[in-house]
Amino acid sequence: LTALANGLSLGRIHHAYLFSGTRGVGKTTIARLLAKGLNCETGITATPCGQCDTCREIEQGRFVDLIEIDAASRTKVEDTRDLLDNVQYAPARGRFKVYLIDEVHMLSRHSFYALLKTLEEPPPHVKFLLATT
C-alpha cells in the first residue's frame, strides 16, 4: 500500500494495477480507493476526501467513470470486446475512466487476448485495475 500511496503522491501513476490475494482480503476495496484517489475533486491524491460528489458516487457504486466488471460472470470474448469499444471515449465526469475487472483470472483465453492490446497501450485517460485470487 505504501508504494501505491507514494505513486499517487508523486504523480507516478501506471496504466494498470494487479491486485492479488485470497478472497476477502480487500483487493476490490483497495481498487475502489485507488479509483477515488485518481478522480477525487481535490486532485490526484493518496488520501481522497471522501466528501466530494465523485468520492461519494464511487462509494455508492454509481460513478459513471468507474466501470466494474465481474469477470466470473462475463467470460465471453464478446463481453470483453463490448467493454473495449468504449475505452476510446474520454471520461464523462472524472479525470480518468477506471475499469475495475474483478476475478480477472476467470476470463476466457480469447477474452484475455482481446484485452491484451488495450491493456498494453491504453489511452492516457484510462486506468485498469485487475483483481485476482
DSSP file (Angstrom, degrees, kcal/mol; ACC not computed):
  #  RESIDUE AA STRUCTURE BP1 BP2  ACC     N-H-->O    O-->H-N    N-H-->O    O-->H-N    TCO  KAPPA ALPHA  PHI   PSI    X-CA   Y-CA   Z-CA
    1    1 A L     >        0   0    0      0, 0.0     4,-2.6     0, 0.0     5,-0.2   0.000 360.0 360.0 360.0 -32.2    0.0    0.0    0.0
    2    2 A T  H  >  +     0   0    0      1,-0.2     4,-2.8     2,-0.2     5,-0.2   0.919 360.0  50.2 -62.9 -43.0    2.9    2.3    0.7
    3    3 A A  H  > S+     0   0    0      1,-0.2     4,-2.3     2,-0.2    -1,-0.2   0.897 111.5  49.0 -62.4 -39.8    4.1    2.0   -2.9
    4    4 A L  H  > S+     0   0    0      2,-0.2     4,-2.0     1,-0.2    -2,-0.2   0.929 112.6  46.8 -64.8 -46.3    0.7    2.8   -4.2
    5    5 A A  H  X S+     0   0    0     -4,-2.6     4,-2.5     1,-0.2    -2,-0.2   0.904 112.7  50.0 -63.2 -42.4    0.3    5.8   -2.0
    6    6 A N  H  X S+     0   0    0     -4,-2.8     4,-2.4     1,-0.2     6,-0.3   0.903 108.2  53.5 -63.8 -40.9    3.7    7.1   -2.9
    7    7 A G  H  X>S+     0   0    0     -4,-2.3     5,-2.3    -5,-0.2     4,-0.6   0.910 111.4  45.2 -59.9 -43.2    3.0    6.7   -6.6
    8    8 A L  H ><5S+     0   0    0     -4,-2.0     3,-0.7     3,-0.2    -2,-0.2   0.927 113.8  49.2 -65.6 -44.9   -0.2    8.8   -6.3
    9    9 A S  H 3<5S+     0   0    0     -4,-2.5    -2,-0.2     1,-0.2    -1,-0.2   0.855 116.5  41.8 -63.9 -35.6    1.6   11.4   -4.2
   10   10 A L  H 3<5S-     0   0    0     -4,-2.4    -1,-0.2    -5,-0.2    -2,-0.2   0.460 112.3-115.5 -92.3  -1.8    4.5   11.7   -6.7
   11   11 A G  T <<5S+     0   0    0     -3,-0.7     2,-1.2    -4,-0.6    -3,-0.2   0.710  70.8 137.8  75.5  19.6    2.3   11.6   -9.8
   12   12 A R      < +     0   0    0     -5,-2.3     2,-0.5    -6,-0.3    -1,-0.2  -0.712  26.8 166.3 -99.1  83.5    3.8    8.3  -10.9
   13   13 A I        -     0   0    0     -2,-1.2     2,-0.1    -5,-0.1    -9,-0.0  -0.871  23.9-148.7-108.3 124.4    0.7    6.6  -12.0
   14   14 A H        -     0   0    0     -2,-0.5     3,-0.1     1,-0.1    -2,-0.0  -0.400  21.0-122.2 -84.8 166.1    0.7    3.4  -14.1
   15   15 A H  S    S+     0   0    0      1,-0.2   113,-2.5   112,-0.1     2,-0.3   0.639  92.6  25.8 -84.7 -13.6   -1.9    2.5  -16.6
   16   16 A A  E     -a  128   0A   0    111,-0.2     2,-0.4   104,-0.0   113,-0.2  -0.998  59.9-167.8-150.8 147.2   -2.7   -0.8  -14.9
   17   17 A Y  E     -a  129   0A   0    111,-2.3   113,-3.2    -2,-0.3     2,-0.5  -0.994  10.0-151.9-134.7 140.8   -2.5   -2.4  -11.5
   18   18 A L  E     -a  130   0A   0     -2,-0.4     2,-0.6   111,-0.2   113,-0.2  -0.964   7.5-165.3-115.7 121.6   -2.9   -6.0  -10.5
   19   19 A F  E     -a  131   0A   0    111,-3.6   113,-2.5    -2,-0.5     2,-0.4  -0.930  14.0-179.8-107.2 121.5   -4.3   -6.8   -7.0
   20   20 A S  E     +a  132   0A   0     -2,-0.6     2,-0.3   111,-0.2   113,-0.2  -0.947  20.2 103.3-125.9 141.9   -3.7  -10.4   -6.0
   21   21 A G        -     0   0    0    111,-1.5     3,-0.1    -2,-0.4     5,-0.1  -0.930  64.8 -57.7 167.0 173.5   -4.7  -12.2   -2.8
   22   22 A T  S >  S-     0   0    0     -2,-0.3     3,-1.4     1,-0.2     5,-0.3  -0.225  72.2 -74.0 -70.2 164.0   -7.0  -14.6   -1.1
   23   23 A R  T 3  S+     0   0    0      1,-0.2    -1,-0.2     2,-0.1   110,-0.0  -0.302 115.3  18.4 -59.1 136.3  -10.8  -14.0   -1.0
   24   24 A G  T 3  S+     0   0    0     -3,-0.1    -1,-0.2     1,-0.0    -2,-0.1   0.512  83.9 114.8  86.3   5.1  -11.8  -11.3    1.4
   25   25 A V  S <  S-     0   0    0     -3,-1.4    -2,-0.1    -4,-0.0    -3,-0.1   0.621  91.8 -97.2 -85.9 -10.6   -8.5   -9.5    1.9
   26   26 A G  S  > S+     0   0    0     -4,-0.2     4,-2.7    -5,-0.1     5,-0.2   0.688  73.4 141.5 109.5  21.6   -9.7   -6.3    0.4
   27   27 A K  H  > S+     0   0    0     -5,-0.3     4,-2.1     1,-0.2     5,-0.1   0.938  81.8  41.4 -59.9 -48.4   -8.5   -6.3   -3.3
   28   28 A T  H  > S+     0   0    0      2,-0.2     4,-2.3     1,-0.2    -1,-0.2   0.873 113.5  53.9 -69.1 -36.9  -11.7   -4.7   -4.6
   29   29 A T  H  > S+     0   0    0      2,-0.2     4,-2.2     1,-0.2    -2,-0.2   0.926 110.2  46.5 -62.0 -45.6  -11.8   -2.2   -1.7
   30   30 A I  H  X S+     0   0    0     -4,-2.7     4,-2.4     1,-0.2    -2,-0.2   0.896 110.6  53.6 -63.8 -40.1   -8.2   -1.1   -2.4
   31   31 A A  H  X S+     0   0    0     -4,-2.1     4,-2.2    -5,-0.2    -2,-0.2   0.906 109.1  48.3 -62.0 -41.2   -9.1   -0.8   -6.1
   32   32 A R  H  X S+     0   0    0     -4,-2.3     4,-2.2     2,-0.2    -1,-0.2   0.892 109.9  52.2 -66.3 -38.6  -12.1    1.4   -5.3
   33   33 A L  H  X S+     0   0    0     -4,-2.2     4,-2.6     2,-0.2    -2,-0.2   0.897 109.0  50.4 -62.5 -39.3   -9.9    3.6   -3.0
   34   34 A L  H  X S+     0   0    0     -4,-2.4     4,-2.2     2,-0.2    -2,-0.2   0.914 107.8  52.9 -63.9 -42.1   -7.4    3.9   -5.9
   35   35 A A  H  X S+     0   0    0     -4,-2.2     4,-1.5     1,-0.2    -2,-0.2   0.895 110.4  48.6 -59.4 -39.9  -10.2    5.0   -8.2
   36   36 A K  H  X S+     0   0    0     -4,-2.2     4,-2.1     1,-0.2     3,-0.3   0.938 110.0  51.0 -63.2 -46.9  -11.2    7.6   -5.6
   37   37 A G  H  < S+     0   0    0     -4,-2.6     8,-2.0     1,-0.2    -2,-0.2   0.828 112.0  47.5 -61.3 -32.6   -7.6    8.8   -5.4
   38   38 A L  H  < S+     0   0    0     -4,-2.2    -1,-0.2     6,-0.2    -2,-0.2   0.802 124.9  28.9 -76.5 -30.0   -7.4    9.1   -9.1
   39   39 A N  H  < S+     0   0    0     -4,-1.5    -2,-0.2    -3,-0.3    -1,-0.2   0.420  80.1 133.5-116.1  -0.2  -10.7   11.0   -9.5
   40   40 A C    ><  -     0   0    0     -4,-2.1     3,-1.9     3,-0.2    -4,-0.0  -0.229  60.8-127.6 -54.5 139.8  -11.2   12.9   -6.3
   41   41 A E  T 3  S+     0   0    0      1,-0.3    -1,-0.2     3,-0.0     3,-0.1   0.630 106.7  65.8 -68.6 -12.9  -12.2   16.5   -7.0
   42   42 A T  T 3  S-     0   0    0      1,-0.3    -1,-0.3     3,-0.0     2,-0.2   0.566 119.9 -94.4 -81.6  -8.3   -9.4   17.8   -4.7
   43   43 A G    <   -     0   0    0     -3,-1.9    -1,-0.3     2,-0.1     2,-0.2  -0.481  63.6 -33.9 117.3 170.1   -6.8   16.4   -7.2
   44   44 A I  S    S+     0   0    0     -2,-0.2     2,-0.3    -3,-0.1    -6,-0.2  -0.461  79.3 157.1 -63.9 126.2   -4.9   13.1   -7.6
   45   45 A T        -     0   0    0     -8,-2.0    -5,-0.1    -2,-0.2   -36,-0.1  -0.995  56.7-135.1-154.4 151.9   -4.2   12.0   -4.0
   46   46 A A  S    S+     0   0    0     -2,-0.3    -9,-0.1     1,-0.2    -1,-0.1   0.586 107.9  50.0 -81.2 -11.9   -3.3    9.1   -1.8
   47   47 A T  S    S-     0   0    0    -10,-0.1    -1,-0.2   -42,-0.1   -14,-0.0  -0.698  82.2-160.0-128.0  79.5   -5.9   10.4    0.7
   48   48 A P        -     0   0    0      0, 0.0   -11,-0.1     0, 0.0   -12,-0.1  -0.236  23.1-123.2 -59.8 149.8   -9.2   11.1   -1.2
   49   49 A C        -     0   0    0    -13,-0.2   -12,-0.0     1,-0.1   -13,-0.0   0.820  21.1-151.1 -67.6 -33.2  -11.5   13.5    0.7
   50   50 A G  S    S+     0   0    0      1,-0.1    -1,-0.1   -14,-0.1     9,-0.0   0.445  80.2  78.4  75.8  -2.1  -14.5   11.2    0.8
   51   51 A Q        +     0   0    0      4,-0.0    -1,-0.1     5,-0.0     0, 0.0   0.682  66.8  91.3-111.4 -26.2  -16.8   14.2    0.7
   52   52 A C  S  > S-     0   0    0      1,-0.1     4,-2.4     4,-0.0     5,-0.2  -0.200  88.8-105.0 -70.7 165.8  -16.9   15.4   -2.9
   53   53 A D  H  > S+     0   0    0      1,-0.2     4,-2.7     2,-0.2     5,-0.2   0.894 120.0  52.8 -57.4 -41.8  -19.5   14.2   -5.3
   54   54 A T  H  > S+     0   0    0      2,-0.2     4,-2.5     1,-0.2     5,-0.2   0.949 110.1  45.8 -62.1 -50.5  -17.0   11.9   -7.0
   55   55 A C  H  > S+     0   0    0      1,-0.2     4,-2.3     2,-0.2    -1,-0.2   0.907 115.0  48.0 -59.7 -42.6  -15.8   10.2   -3.9
   56   56 A R  H  X S+     0   0    0     -4,-2.4     4,-2.0     2,-0.2    -1,-0.2   0.898 111.1  50.2 -66.9 -39.8  -19.4    9.7   -2.7
   57   57 A E  H  X>S+     0   0    0     -4,-2.7     5,-2.8    -5,-0.2     6,-0.6   0.892 110.8  49.2 -67.0 -38.5  -20.6    8.3   -6.0
   58   58 A I  H ><5S+     0   0    0     -4,-2.5     3,-1.1     4,-0.2    -2,-0.2   0.932 110.9  50.8 -63.5 -44.1  -17.7    5.9   -6.1
   59   59 A E  H 3<5S+     0   0    0     -4,-2.3    -2,-0.2     1,-0.3    -1,-0.2   0.861 112.6  46.5 -59.8 -36.8  -18.5    4.8   -2.6
   60   60 A Q  H 3<5S-     0   0    0     -4,-2.0    -1,-0.3    -5,-0.1    -2,-0.2   0.474 114.1-117.8 -86.8  -2.9  -22.2    4.3   -3.6
   61   61 A G  T <<5S+     0   0    0     -3,-1.1    -3,-0.2    -4,-0.5    -2,-0.1   0.780  88.2 102.1  74.8  27.0  -21.2    2.4   -6.7
   62   62 A R      < +     0   0    0     -5,-2.8     2,-0.5    -6,-0.1    -4,-0.2   0.146  34.5 129.8-130.2  21.6  -22.7    4.9   -9.2
   63   63 A F    >   -     0   0    0     -6,-0.6     3,-1.7     1,-0.1    -9,-0.0  -0.688  52.1-144.4 -79.9 123.1  -19.8    6.9  -10.5
   64   64 A V  T 3  S+     0   0    0     -2,-0.5    -1,-0.1     1,-0.3    33,-0.0   0.748  94.7  52.1 -63.6 -27.0  -20.1    6.8  -14.3
   65   65 A D  T 3  S+     0   0    0      1,-0.1    33,-3.2    26,-0.1     2,-0.6   0.312  92.0  80.5 -97.5   9.7  -16.4    6.7  -15.0
   66   66 A L  E <   -b   98   0A   0     -3,-1.7     2,-0.7    31,-0.2    33,-0.2  -0.945  64.7-170.1-111.0 107.4  -15.7    3.7  -12.7
   67   67 A I  E     -b   99   0A   0     31,-3.1    33,-2.7    -2,-0.6     2,-0.5  -0.874   2.6-164.2-103.3 111.5  -16.7    0.6  -14.7
   68   68 A E  E     -b  100   0A   0     -2,-0.7     2,-0.4    31,-0.2    33,-0.2  -0.838   6.5-174.0-100.9 129.5  -16.8   -2.5  -12.6
   69   69 A I  E     -b  101   0A   0     31,-3.1    33,-2.8    -2,-0.5     2,-1.0  -0.981  20.6-148.1-125.0 130.4  -16.8   -5.9  -14.3
   70   70 A D  E >>  -b  102   0A   0     -2,-0.4     3,-1.4    31,-0.2     4,-0.9  -0.847  12.8-167.3 -94.5 101.7  -17.2   -9.2  -12.7
   71   71 A A  T 34 S+     0   0    0     31,-2.6    32,-0.2    -2,-1.0    -1,-0.2   0.725  80.4  69.6 -65.5 -21.2  -15.2  -11.4  -15.0
   72   72 A A  T 34 S+     0   0    0     30,-0.3    -1,-0.3     1,-0.2     3,-0.3   0.830 110.6  32.2 -65.6 -30.5  -16.6  -14.6  -13.4
   73   73 A S  T <4 S+     0   0    0     -3,-1.4    -1,-0.2     1,-0.2    -2,-0.2   0.498 121.2  50.6-104.2  -5.4  -20.0  -13.8  -15.0
   74   74 A R     <  +     0   0    0     -4,-0.9    -1,-0.2     1,-0.1    -2,-0.1  -0.553  63.7 137.8-129.0  68.1  -18.7  -12.1  -18.1
   75   75 A T        +     0   0    0     -3,-0.3    33,-1.4    -2,-0.2    36,-0.3   0.621  37.0 105.9 -89.8 -14.6  -16.2  -14.5  -19.5
   76   76 A K  S  > S-     0   0    0     -3,-0.1     4,-1.5     1,-0.1     3,-0.4  -0.325  73.8-127.5 -74.4 149.7  -17.0  -14.4  -23.2
   77   77 A V  H  > S+     0   0    0      1,-0.2     4,-2.6     2,-0.2     5,-0.2   0.824 109.8  60.8 -63.0 -32.0  -14.9  -12.6  -25.7
   78   78 A E  H  > S+     0   0    0      1,-0.2     4,-2.3     2,-0.2    -1,-0.2   0.887 102.2  52.2 -63.5 -38.2  -17.9  -10.6  -26.9
   79   79 A D  H  > S+     0   0    0     -3,-0.4     4,-1.9     2,-0.2    -1,-0.2   0.915 111.1  47.1 -61.8 -43.0  -18.3   -9.2  -23.4
   80   80 A T  H  X S+     0   0    0     -4,-1.5     4,-2.5     2,-0.2    -2,-0.2   0.906 111.2  50.5 -67.0 -41.9  -14.7   -8.1  -23.4
   81   81 A R  H  X S+     0   0    0     -4,-2.6     4,-1.6     2,-0.2    -1,-0.2   0.894 108.2  52.9 -64.3 -39.1  -15.0   -6.5  -26.9
   82   82 A D  H  X S+     0   0    0     -4,-2.3     4,-0.6     1,-0.2    -1,-0.2   0.920 111.0  48.0 -59.4 -43.4  -18.1   -4.6  -25.9
   83   83 A L  H >< S+     0   0    0     -4,-1.9     3,-1.2     1,-0.2     4,-0.3   0.924 111.4  49.2 -61.3 -46.6  -16.2   -3.2  -22.9
   84   84 A L  H >< S+     0   0    0     -4,-2.5     3,-1.0     1,-0.3     4,-0.5   0.720  95.0  72.4 -72.2 -21.2  -13.2   -2.3  -25.0
   85   85 A D  H 3< S+     0   0    0     -4,-1.6     3,-0.3     1,-0.2    -1,-0.3   0.796 101.0  46.6 -61.2 -26.9  -15.3   -0.5  -27.6
   86   86 A N  T X< S+     0   0    0     -3,-1.2     3,-1.1    -4,-0.6    -1,-0.2   0.483  86.4  88.9 -95.2  -3.7  -15.9    2.3  -25.1
   87   87 A V  T <  S+     0   0    0     -3,-1.0    -1,-0.2    -4,-0.3    -2,-0.1   0.852  80.2  62.3 -62.0 -34.8  -12.2    2.7  -24.0
   88   88 A Q  T 3  S+     0   0    0     -4,-0.5    -1,-0.2    -3,-0.3     2,-0.2   0.731  86.1  90.3 -66.1 -22.4  -11.6    5.2  -26.7
   89   89 A Y  S <  S-     0   0    0     -3,-1.1     3,-0.1    -4,-0.1     8,-0.1  -0.546  82.3-114.2 -82.7 141.0  -14.1    7.7  -25.3
   90   90 A A        -     0   0    0     -2,-0.2    -1,-0.1     1,-0.1     6,-0.1  -0.223  44.2 -83.2 -65.7 157.9  -13.0   10.3  -22.7
   91   91 A P        -     0   0    0      0, 0.0    -1,-0.1     0, 0.0     6,-0.1  -0.314  31.3-141.4 -60.6 146.4  -14.3   10.2  -19.2
   92   92 A A  S    S-     0   0    0     -3,-0.1    -2,-0.1     1,-0.0     5,-0.1   0.884  87.9  -9.9 -77.4 -40.3  -17.7   11.8  -18.7
   93   93 A R  S    S+     0   0    0      3,-0.1   -39,-0.1   -39,-0.0     4,-0.1   0.640 116.7  73.5-129.1 -34.4  -17.0   13.4  -15.3
   94   94 A G  S    S-     0   0    0      2,-0.1   -55,-0.1     1,-0.1     3,-0.1  -0.159  78.8-115.6 -86.8 177.2  -13.8   12.1  -13.8
   95   95 A R  S    S+     0   0    0      1,-0.2     2,-0.3   -57,-0.1   -56,-0.1   0.840 102.1  22.5 -74.3 -38.3  -10.1   12.7  -14.5
   96   96 A F  S    S-     0   0    0    -61,-0.1     2,-0.6    -6,-0.1    30,-0.2  -0.944  73.0-128.6-130.4 150.2   -9.7    9.1  -15.6
   97   97 A K  E     - c   0 126A   0     28,-3.4    30,-2.3    -2,-0.3     2,-0.5  -0.909  34.5-158.4 -93.8 120.8  -12.0    6.3  -16.8
   98   98 A V  E     -bc  66 127A   0    -33,-3.2   -31,-3.1    -2,-0.6     2,-0.7  -0.898  11.0-161.1-111.3 124.5  -11.3    3.4  -14.5
   99   99 A Y  E     -bc  67 128A   0     28,-2.9    30,-3.2    -2,-0.5     2,-0.7  -0.916   6.0-167.9-103.9 113.5  -12.0   -0.2  -15.4
  100  100 A L  E     -bc  68 129A   0    -33,-2.7   -31,-3.1    -2,-0.7     2,-0.8  -0.895   3.8-171.5-103.3 108.7  -12.1   -2.5  -12.4
  101  101 A I  E >   -bc  69 130A   0     28,-2.6    30,-2.6    -2,-0.7     3,-0.6  -0.876   6.7-162.4-107.0 106.2  -12.1   -6.1  -13.5
  102  102 A D  E 3  S+b   70   0A   0    -33,-2.8   -31,-2.6    -2,-0.8   -30,-0.3  -0.604  72.4  14.3 -88.3 147.6  -12.7   -8.4  -10.6
  103  103 A E  T >  S+     0   0    0     28,-0.4     3,-2.4    -2,-0.2    -1,-0.2   0.891  74.7 170.0  57.2  42.4  -11.9  -12.1  -10.8
  104  104 A V  G X   +     0   0    0     27,-2.4     3,-1.6    -3,-0.6    28,-0.2   0.754  65.7  70.7 -59.2 -25.4   -9.9  -11.4  -13.9
  105  105 A H  G 3  S+     0   0    0     26,-0.3    -1,-0.3     1,-0.3    27,-0.1   0.637  87.8  66.9 -66.2 -12.4   -8.4  -15.0  -13.9
  106  106 A M  G <  S+     0   0    0     -3,-2.4    -1,-0.3    -4,-0.1    -2,-0.2   0.552  74.3 111.5 -86.5  -8.3  -11.9  -16.2  -14.9
  107  107 A L  S <  S-     0   0    0     -3,-1.6   -32,-0.1    -4,-0.2   -31,-0.1  -0.329  74.8-109.9 -63.5 147.8  -11.8  -14.6  -18.3
  108  108 A S     >  -     0   0    0    -33,-1.4     4,-2.4     1,-0.1     5,-0.2  -0.306  29.5-106.0 -70.8 163.3  -11.5  -17.0  -21.3
  109  109 A R  H  > S+     0   0    0      1,-0.2     4,-2.2     2,-0.2     5,-0.2   0.903 122.9  50.8 -57.6 -42.8   -8.3  -17.2  -23.2
  110  110 A H  H  > S+     0   0    0      1,-0.2     4,-2.1     2,-0.2    -1,-0.2   0.864 108.2  52.3 -65.9 -35.7   -9.9  -15.3  -26.1
  111  111 A S  H  > S+     0   0    0    -36,-0.3     4,-2.2     2,-0.2    -1,-0.2   0.905 107.9  51.8 -65.5 -41.0  -11.1  -12.6  -23.7
  112  112 A F  H  X S+     0   0    0     -4,-2.4     4,-2.2     1,-0.2    -2,-0.2   0.930 109.9  49.1 -59.6 -45.2   -7.6  -12.2  -22.4
  113  113 A Y  H  X S+     0   0    0     -4,-2.2     4,-0.9     1,-0.2    -1,-0.2   0.898 110.5  50.5 -62.3 -39.9   -6.2  -11.8  -25.9
  114  114 A A  H  X S+     0   0    0     -4,-2.1     4,-0.6     1,-0.2    -1,-0.2   0.878 115.0  43.9 -64.5 -36.9   -8.9   -9.2  -26.7
  115  115 A L  H  X S+     0   0    0     -4,-2.2     4,-2.6     1,-0.2    -2,-0.2   0.792  98.6  75.6 -75.7 -29.7   -8.0   -7.3  -23.5
  116  116 A L  H  X S+     0   0    0     -4,-2.2     4,-2.4     1,-0.2     5,-0.2   0.877  91.5  49.2 -57.1 -49.0   -4.2   -7.6  -24.0
  117  117 A K  H  X S+     0   0    0     -4,-0.9     4,-1.9     1,-0.2    -1,-0.2   0.926 116.4  42.5 -60.5 -45.7   -3.7   -5.0  -26.8
  118  118 A T  H  < S+     0   0    0     -4,-0.6    -1,-0.2     1,-0.2    -2,-0.2   0.880 113.1  53.8 -67.7 -37.1   -5.7   -2.3  -25.0
  119  119 A L  H  < S+     0   0    0     -4,-2.6    -2,-0.2     1,-0.2    -1,-0.2   0.857 110.5  47.0 -65.3 -35.4   -4.1   -3.2  -21.7
  120  120 A E  H  < S+     0   0    0     -4,-2.4    -1,-0.2     1,-0.2    -2,-0.2   0.857 130.4  18.6 -74.4 -35.9   -0.6   -2.8  -23.2
  121  121 A E  S  < S+     0   0    0     -4,-1.9    -1,-0.2    -5,-0.2    -2,-0.2  -0.536  81.4 169.4-136.6  68.2   -1.3    0.5  -24.8
  122  122 A P        -     0   0    0      0, 0.0    -3,-0.1     0, 0.0   -34,-0.0  -0.372  44.8 -92.0 -77.6 160.0   -4.4    2.2  -23.3
  123  123 A P    >   -     0   0    0      0, 0.0     3,-1.9     0, 0.0   -34,-0.0  -0.336  43.1-107.8 -61.1 155.1   -5.4    5.7  -24.0
  124  124 A P  T 3  S+     0   0    0      0, 0.0     0, 0.0     0, 0.0     0, 0.0   0.708 117.1  58.1 -62.9 -19.8   -4.0    8.2  -21.4
  125  125 A H  T 3  S+     0   0    0    -38,-0.1   -28,-3.4   -29,-0.1     2,-0.4   0.349  93.2  85.9 -91.4   7.2   -7.3    8.7  -19.8
  126  126 A V  E <   - c   0  97A   0     -3,-1.9     2,-0.4   -30,-0.2   -28,-0.2  -0.903  50.3-176.8-116.1 136.5   -7.8    5.0  -19.0
  127  127 A K  E     - c   0  98A   0    -30,-2.3   -28,-2.9    -2,-0.4     2,-0.5  -0.993  13.2-150.4-127.2 137.7   -6.6    3.0  -15.9
  128  128 A F  E     -ac  16  99A   0   -113,-2.5  -111,-2.3    -2,-0.4     2,-0.5  -0.928   8.2-171.0-109.4 130.0   -7.2   -0.7  -15.5
  129  129 A L  E     -ac  17 100A   0    -30,-3.2   -28,-2.6    -2,-0.5     2,-0.4  -0.972  11.0-169.7-119.7 113.5   -7.5   -2.2  -12.0
  130  130 A L  E     -ac  18 101A   0   -113,-3.2  -111,-3.6    -2,-0.5     2,-0.4  -0.882   4.4-166.3-110.3 133.0   -7.4   -6.0  -12.1
  131  131 A A  E     +a   19   0A   0    -30,-2.6   -27,-2.4    -2,-0.4   -28,-0.4  -0.963  16.3 159.8-120.6 135.7   -8.2   -8.2   -9.1
  132  132 A T  E      a   20   0A   0   -113,-2.5  -111,-1.5    -2,-0.4  -105,-0.0  -0.974 360.0 360.0-149.1 159.7   -7.5  -11.9   -8.9
  133  133 A T              0   0    0     -2,-0.3  -113,-0.1  -113,-0.2  -110,-0.1   0.414 360.0 360.0 -99.6 360.0   -7.0  -14.7   -6.4
